[in-house]
Amino acid sequence: MIYYENLFHSNSKFLKEYEQKFNQVLNSGWFILGNEVSNFENQFAGYHNVRFCVGVASGLDALTLSLLSSGIETKSEVIVPSNTYIATILSILHSNMIPVLVEPDIKTYNIDPDRIEEKITSRTKAIMIVHLYGKSCDMDKILRICRKYNLILIEDCAQSHGAKYKNQLTGTFGEFGAFSFYPTKNLGALGDAGAVITNNEQYNERLKMLRNYGSHKKYHNELVGFNSRLDEIQAALLSVKLKFLDEINNHKRKLAGIYLDNLKDEFVKPVFDENYFDVYHIFNIRHPKRDQLKEYLLKNEILTEIHYPVPPHKQKAMQGIINGDFPIAEEIHNTTLSLPCSFGHTEDDIYKVVEVMNKF
Ligand SMILES: *Cc1c(COP(=O)(O)O)cnc(C)c1O
């Protein structure tokens, strides 16, 4: 059996260091907002060469607190891709703003910059992009639009830790880079966790308050805040794993390269472009007989996933909230299949998947 991802295997390299760190935190007797959180924040800001990082409880909160720190008034419109994980859109709704969906480019699966301007109105205040599957969006075009219309840029980097565009890390282009450390992400914790990076001192201050009941000083509340703190335990474990992020990404890139070089052209593979350093959080292909292919692989003991089976505008929760047709998003959702490509997989695993797939 080749699993889609086995999180025990993906983490086994770090077990010893995790155990040491766990004991260290246990013995310290300090579990919320202590040294481990500030150490990890410094390391994660350092990795990105930005001034600030604020650890929060999840990727969803990283996005929501970014919007709420930005100073954008409620009821503003926020541009967002039509093919993303629901959390991206939920963060806009939880901030009392209005999501305006823009179709993706069918080749890159990322928001199509050429379709953004037609959706901009006087109420548009921000663009929330998603570097989907671990590939950066087309940043030159997006930054030009943000400057032209004076829009805040928030990057959903939940799938793009370490991904680059023209040698610049995702998360460092916009006012806010929002990350999830959900266990399956390229930098995954052993539970829920997230962070925001920014170069802006005022945003940093607000983020720090919002995650902690709107307070700077204990029992003095300046903002209507939340409880969205990164735990000491998770921060400590993330510090261990961050040292290996580039190794994890390079492993996934090596496995992706095997697929790219060997899978038949019948499968629509991710595009490759020298300007993009892709980290393949998800390695997907597209095929018109996707469901049959998934079934066939299962019979051959290869497990796959679909990211995602139902697009946001088709979700029951979005009825009456998102209107309009999004045929490109639907086309992707109907044909995409995610193949095994994790830190816990070997090159042999991938050659096996290729062999079985090419006989479909
Ligand atoms: C995982 C993910 C999120 C949400 O992260 P959580 O930590 O689960 O809240 C947001 N956006 C995208 C694109 C994701 O893949």
PDBQT file of the ligand as one rigid body, heavy atoms in Angstrom, charges set to zero:
ROOT
HETATM    1  C1  LIG A 401      -4.833  24.695   5.121  1.00  0.00    +0.000 C 
HETATM    2  C2  LIG A 401      -5.301  25.929   4.466  1.00  0.00    +0.000 A 
HETATM    3  C3  LIG A 401      -5.862  27.005   5.186  1.00  0.00    +0.000 A 
HETATM    4  C4  LIG A 401      -6.307  26.906   6.616  1.00  0.00    +0.000 C 
HETATM    5  O1  LIG A 401      -5.376  26.532   7.528  1.00  0.00    +0.000 OA
HETATM    6  P1  LIG A 401      -5.838  25.965   8.970  1.00  0.00    +0.000 P 
HETATM    7  O2  LIG A 401      -4.572  25.948   9.736  1.00  0.00    +0.000 OA
HETATM    8  O3  LIG A 401      -6.439  24.630   8.749  1.00  0.00    +0.000 OA
HETATM    9  O4  LIG A 401      -6.829  26.940   9.524  1.00  0.00    +0.000 OA
HETATM   10  C5  LIG A 401      -6.127  28.183   4.516  1.00  0.00    +0.000 A 
HETATM   11  N1  LIG A 401      -5.902  28.304   3.195  1.00  0.00    +0.000 NA
HETATM   12  C6  LIG A 401      -5.389  27.303   2.464  1.00  0.00    +0.000 A 
HETATM   13  C7  LIG A 401      -5.145  27.512   1.008  1.00  0.00    +0.000 C 
HETATM   14  C8  LIG A 401      -5.098  26.072   3.063  1.00  0.00    +0.000 A 
HETATM   15  O5  LIG A 401      -4.604  25.076   2.322  1.00  0.00    +0.000 OA
ENDROOT
TORSDOF 0
